[in-house]
Amino acid sequence: MPDMSASASLAMTHLATLAKEVDEDKVTPGVLGFIVFAAMALAVWALMKSMSKHMGKVDFKESPNGEASGEETADSPSGKTSPAKG
């Protein structure tokens, strides 16, 4: 590698010595696998929390008889729905 910093070189040296101690017949995900899995779990948790917050803001009003097609509702006097704004 052309411009490798001293810390990267030191890290590669330590990783290379650790790699010699690993049994060639046994492969495990190790710490890096755990960190990736934990980061993905944290991201999913954050997305679900955000989705829950946004779903709480939704104001859904169902018509009294369950059908709004062809009938007039309080929101739209002509029975037609207006396009969404925003």
ZABA-797368 format. One record per atom (N, C-alpha, C): residue in three letters; atom name; x, y, z. Coordinates in Angstrom, 2 decimals, decimal comma, padded with zeros to 5 digits, m for minus. Each point is the difference from the previous one (the first is absolute). Example, Ala and Ser with C-alpha at 12.3 -4.5 7.8 and 13.67 -1.06 7.14 Angstrom:
<pts>
PT/ALA/N/013,19/m005,69/007,80
PT/ALA/CA/m000,89/001,19/000,00
PT/ALA/C/000,90/001,20/000,00
PT/SER/N/m000,35/001,05/m000,72
PT/SER/CA/000,82/001,19/000,06
PT/SER/C/m000,77/001,09/000,73
</pts>
This chain:
<pts>
PT/MET/N/000,84/m001,18/000,00
PT/MET/CA/m000,84/001,18/000,00
PT/MET/C/000,88/001,24/000,00
PT/PRO/N/m000,32/000,96/m000,79
PT/PRO/CA/000,88/001,17/m000,05
PT/PRO/C/m000,03/000,80/001,28
PT/ASP/N/m000,77/000,83/000,39
PT/ASP/CA/000,09/000,86/001,18
PT/ASP/C/m000,75/m000,61/001,18
PT/MET/N/000,67/m000,88/000,74
PT/MET/CA/m000,64/m000,61/001,16
PT/MET/C/000,51/000,71/001,25
PT/SER/N/m000,89/000,46/000,83
PT/SER/CA/000,41/000,71/001,21
PT/SER/C/000,62/m000,98/000,99
PT/ALA/N/000,66/000,54/000,99
PT/ALA/CA/000,68/m000,84/001,00
PT/ALA/C/m001,01/m000,80/000,81
PT/SER/N/m001,14/000,60/000,33
PT/SER/CA/m000,99/m000,72/000,81
PT/SER/C/m000,64/m001,13/m000,81
PT/ALA/N/m000,23/000,24/m001,28
PT/ALA/CA/m000,56/m001,07/m000,84
PT/ALA/C/001,01/m001,13/m000,15
PT/SER/N/001,26/000,34/m000,12
PT/SER/CA/001,04/m001,01/m000,12
PT/SER/C/000,09/m000,82/001,28
PT/LEU/N/m000,07/000,68/001,14
PT/LEU/CA/000,04/m000,68/001,29
PT/LEU/C/m001,21/m000,92/000,17
PT/ALA/N/m001,17/000,48/m000,40
PT/ALA/CA/m001,22/m000,80/000,11
PT/ALA/C/000,09/m001,24/m000,88
PT/MET/N/000,50/000,15/m001,21
PT/MET/CA/000,14/m001,14/m000,90
PT/MET/C/000,98/m001,02/000,55
PT/THR/N/001,06/000,47/000,66
PT/THR/CA/000,98/m000,91/000,60
PT/THR/C/m000,63/m000,81/001,11
PT/HIS/N/m000,81/000,65/000,85
PT/HIS/CA/m000,66/m000,72/001,09
PT/HIS/C/m001,06/m000,95/m000,53
PT/LEU/N/m000,73/000,42/m001,02
PT/LEU/CA/m001,03/m000,88/m000,57
PT/LEU/C/000,63/m001,21/m000,68
PT/ALA/N/001,13/000,19/m000,61
PT/ALA/CA/000,68/m001,12/m000,66
PT/ALA/C/000,47/m001,02/001,03
PT/THR/N/000,49/000,46/001,16
PT/THR/CA/000,42/m000,95/001,04
PT/THR/C/m001,20/m000,70/000,61
PT/LEU/N/m001,13/000,69/000,13
PT/LEU/CA/m001,21/m000,64/000,52
PT/LEU/C/m000,54/m001,02/m001,00
PT/ALA/N/000,16/000,27/m001,27
PT/ALA/CA/m000,50/m000,91/m001,03
PT/ALA/C/000,75/m001,32/000,03
PT/LYS/N/001,24/000,01/000,42
PT/LYS/CA/000,79/m001,24/000,07
PT/LYS/C/m000,51/m000,91/001,11
PT/GLU/N/m000,61/000,59/001,04
PT/GLU/CA/m000,49/m000,79/001,12
PT/GLU/C/m001,36/m000,62/m000,26
PT/VAL/N/m000,71/000,45/m001,04
PT/VAL/CA/m001,34/m000,49/m000,29
PT/VAL/C/000,07/m001,39/m000,62
PT/ASP/N/m000,87/m000,88/000,47
PT/ASP/CA/m000,07/m001,35/m000,55
PT/ASP/C/m000,56/000,08/m001,41
PT/GLU/N/000,66/m000,59/m000,96
PT/GLU/CA/m000,41/000,08/m001,41
PT/GLU/C/m001,30/m000,75/m000,26
PT/ASP/N/m000,37/m000,96/000,86
PT/ASP/CA/m001,21/m000,78/m000,20
PT/ASP/C/m001,23/000,64/000,65
PT/LYS/N/000,21/001,02/000,80
PT/LYS/CA/m001,11/000,62/000,72
PT/LYS/C/m000,07/001,48/m000,38
PT/VAL/N/m001,14/000,41/m000,51
PT/VAL/CA/m000,18/001,40/m000,38
PT/VAL/C/m001,14/000,57/000,83
PT/THR/N/000,24/001,15/000,64
PT/THR/CA/m001,02/000,66/000,80
PT/THR/C/m000,13/001,45/m000,46
PT/PRO/N/m001,16/000,62/000,23
PT/PRO/CA/m000,17/001,38/m000,42
PT/PRO/C/000,85/000,97/000,81
PT/GLY/N/000,26/m000,29/001,25
PT/GLY/CA/000,87/000,83/000,82
PT/GLY/C/m000,62/001,32/000,39
PT/VAL/N/000,85/000,90/000,45
PT/VAL/CA/m000,45/001,29/000,50
PT/VAL/C/m000,57/000,86/m001,13
PT/LEU/N/000,62/m000,03/m001,16
PT/LEU/CA/m000,48/000,79/m001,13
PT/LEU/C/m001,42/m000,43/m000,39
PT/GLY/N/m000,26/m001,28/m000,01
PT/GLY/CA/m001,35/m000,48/m000,31
PT/GLY/C/m001,02/000,47/001,02
PT/PHE/N/000,40/m000,01/001,28
PT/PHE/CA/m000,90/000,49/001,05
PT/PHE/C/m000,27/001,49/m000,16
PT/ILE/N/001,04/000,77/m000,30
PT/ILE/CA/m000,17/001,44/m000,15
PT/ILE/C/m000,93/000,32/m001,17
PT/VAL/N/000,17/m000,70/m001,11
PT/VAL/CA/m000,87/000,21/m001,17
PT/VAL/C/m001,44/m000,37/000,34
PT/PHE/N/m000,18/m001,13/000,67
PT/PHE/CA/m001,35/m000,43/000,38
PT/PHE/C/m000,64/000,99/000,97
PT/ALA/N/000,77/000,47/000,98
PT/ALA/CA/m000,53/000,95/000,97
PT/ALA/C/m000,37/001,32/m000,68
PT/ALA/N/000,82/000,46/m000,95
PT/ALA/CA/m000,30/001,24/m000,72
PT/ALA/C/m001,28/m000,15/m000,82
PT/MET/N/m000,18/m001,16/m000,64
PT/MET/CA/m001,21/m000,22/m000,78
PT/MET/C/m001,23/m000,06/000,92
PT/ALA/N/000,13/m000,64/001,15
PT/ALA/CA/m001,11/m000,08/000,95
PT/ALA/C/m000,36/001,39/000,51
PT/LEU/N/001,00/000,81/000,28
PT/LEU/CA/m000,25/001,36/000,47
PT/LEU/C/m000,68/000,84/m001,09
PT/ALA/N/000,41/m000,18/m001,24
PT/ALA/CA/m000,63/000,73/m001,11
PT/ALA/C/m001,46/m000,43/m000,18
PT/VAL/N/m000,28/m001,28/000,11
PT/VAL/CA/m001,39/m000,48/m000,13
PT/VAL/C/m000,85/000,55/001,14
PT/TRP/N/000,55/000,01/001,21
PT/TRP/CA/m000,73/000,55/001,14
PT/TRP/C/m000,33/001,47/m000,22
PT/ALA/N/000,98/000,77/m000,47
PT/ALA/CA/m000,21/001,42/m000,24
PT/ALA/C/m001,04/000,23/m001,09
PT/LEU/N/000,05/m000,80/m001,07
PT/LEU/CA/m000,98/000,13/m001,07
PT/LEU/C/m001,41/m000,35/000,47
PT/MET/N/m000,12/m001,03/000,83
PT/MET/CA/m001,32/m000,38/000,50
PT/MET/C/m000,56/001,06/000,95
PT/LYS/N/000,87/000,59/000,82
PT/LYS/CA/m000,44/001,06/000,90
PT/LYS/C/m000,47/001,21/m000,81
PT/SER/N/000,74/000,36/m001,05
PT/SER/CA/m000,39/001,12/m000,85
PT/SER/C/m001,31/m000,30/m000,72
PT/MET/N/m000,15/m001,22/m000,50
PT/MET/CA/m001,22/m000,36/m000,70
PT/MET/C/m001,20/000,06/000,95
PT/SER/N/000,19/m000,45/001,23
PT/SER/CA/m001,08/000,04/000,98
PT/SER/C/m000,42/001,45/000,28
PT/LYS/N/000,99/000,88/000,09
PT/LYS/CA/m000,30/001,41/000,25
PT/LYS/C/m000,77/000,61/m001,18
PT/HIS/N/000,41/m000,32/m001,21
PT/HIS/CA/m000,67/000,54/m001,18
PT/HIS/C/m001,40/m000,60/m000,18
PT/MET/N/m000,16/m001,28/000,32
PT/MET/CA/m001,32/m000,61/m000,11
PT/MET/C/m000,96/000,59/001,03
PT/GLY/N/000,52/000,44/001,13
PT/GLY/CA/m000,84/000,65/001,00
PT/GLY/C/m000,56/001,32/m000,48
PT/LYS/N/000,68/000,63/m000,95
PT/LYS/CA/m000,45/001,28/m000,54
PT/LYS/C/m001,09/m000,15/m001,06
PT/VAL/N/m000,20/m001,21/m000,49
PT/VAL/CA/m000,99/m000,23/m001,06
PT/VAL/C/m001,40/000,15/000,59
PT/ASP/N/m000,82/000,79/m000,68
PT/ASP/CA/m001,36/000,23/000,44
PT/ASP/C/m000,94/m000,70/m000,98
PT/PHE/N/m000,40/m001,21/000,33
PT/PHE/CA/m000,84/m000,80/m000,87
PT/PHE/C/m001,41/m000,02/000,56
PT/LYS/N/m000,94/000,48/m000,81
PT/LYS/CA/m001,40/m000,01/000,41
PT/LYS/C/m000,77/m000,92/m000,93
PT/GLU/N/m000,59/m001,02/000,57
PT/GLU/CA/m000,75/m000,97/m000,78
PT/GLU/C/m001,45/000,47/m000,11
PT/SER/N/m000,59/m000,26/m001,18
PT/SER/CA/m001,39/000,40/m000,18
PT/SER/C/m000,90/m000,88/000,89
PT/PRO/N/m001,17/000,49/000,38
PT/PRO/CA/m000,86/m000,74/000,94
PT/PRO/C/m000,41/m001,39/m000,51
PT/ASN/N/m000,26/m000,13/m001,31
PT/ASN/CA/m000,46/m001,29/m000,49
PT/ASN/C/001,14/m000,84/m000,58
PT/GLY/N/001,22/000,49/000,03
PT/GLY/CA/001,14/m000,78/m000,46
PT/GLY/C/000,29/000,16/m001,48
PT/GLU/N/m000,91/000,61/m000,76
PT/GLU/CA/000,22/000,21/m001,43
PT/GLU/C/m000,08/001,49/m000,32
PT/ALA/N/000,96/000,49/m000,76
PT/ALA/CA/m000,01/001,41/m000,37
PT/ALA/C/m000,11/000,17/m001,51
PT/SER/N/m000,07/m001,09/m000,72
PT/SER/CA/m000,04/000,11/m001,46
PT/SER/C/m001,42/000,35/m000,47
PT/GLY/N/m000,10/001,11/m000,72
PT/GLY/CA/m001,27/000,39/m000,58
PT/GLY/C/m000,92/000,74/000,93
PT/GLU/N/000,33/000,09/001,26
PT/GLU/CA/m000,85/000,70/000,94
PT/GLU/C/000,66/001,29/000,45
PT/GLU/N/m000,83/000,97/000,38
PT/GLU/CA/000,55/001,25/000,49
PT/GLU/C/000,46/m000,17/001,44
PT/THR/N/001,12/000,62/000,29
PT/THR/CA/000,50/m000,03/001,37
PT/THR/C/000,08/001,42/000,50
PT/ALA/N/000,26/000,17/001,26
PT/ALA/CA/000,08/001,34/000,59
PT/ALA/C/001,20/000,77/m000,54
PT/ASP/N/001,07/m000,70/m000,34
PT/ASP/CA/001,21/000,67/m000,49
PT/ASP/C/m000,11/000,41/m001,46
PT/SER/N/m000,66/m000,77/m000,81
PT/SER/CA/m000,11/000,31/m001,41
PT/SER/C/m001,47/000,01/m000,42
PT/PRO/N/m000,61/001,17/m000,16
PT/PRO/CA/m001,42/000,07/m000,29
PT/PRO/C/m000,37/m000,61/m001,35
PT/SER/N/000,91/m000,04/m000,96
PT/SER/CA/m000,35/m000,54/m001,30
PT/SER/C/000,19/m001,52/m000,07
PT/GLY/N/000,57/m000,59/001,05
PT/GLY/CA/000,23/m001,44/000,00
PT/GLY/C/001,31/m000,37/m000,62
PT/LYS/N/000,72/000,96/m000,57
PT/LYS/CA/001,29/m000,27/m000,60
PT/LYS/C/001,11/000,37/000,98
PT/THR/N/001,07/m000,71/m000,08
PT/THR/CA/001,12/000,30/000,89
PT/THR/C/000,95/000,95/m000,70
PT/SER/N/000,58/000,87/000,75
PT/SER/CA/000,97/000,95/m000,56
PT/SER/C/001,38/m000,61/000,07
PT/PRO/N/000,89/000,41/m000,90
PT/PRO/CA/001,36/m000,55/000,03
PT/PRO/C/000,73/000,44/001,28
PT/ALA/N/000,92/m000,83/000,41
PT/ALA/CA/000,74/000,29/001,23
PT/ALA/C/000,92/001,20/m000,21
PT/LYS/N/000,09/000,82/001,00
PT/LYS/CA/000,88/001,17/m000,06
PT/LYS/C/001,25/m000,30/000,81
PT/GLY/N/001,13/000,47/m000,51
PT/GLY/CA/001,12/m000,07/000,85
PT/GLY/C/001,21/m000,60/m000,44
</pts>
